[in-house]
Amino acid sequence: MPKYRRDTILECDREEGKPPESLYIGLGWDEDATTKRKHYRRFYPDELENVKEVLQIASPFQTYSITRG
């Protein structure tokens, strides 16, 4: 969840401490600091089955090779 501080010059709420855009995707929006709609989702450039910090084993599901022909 984002944190806000009040900008006294422009009279609006500014987000501070944003996570890096290379790792997180911002979802939703906040009209002000009390709305609580905006949040961040972690972004992985590969399938989650291939990311070791998400799944320690290759796939928890049964997999089958399917050939067409």
Secondary structure, DSSP 8 states (H G I E B T S, - for coil): --EEEEETTTTEEEEES---TTTEEEES--SSTT----EEEE--SS-GGG-TTT-SSS-SS--------
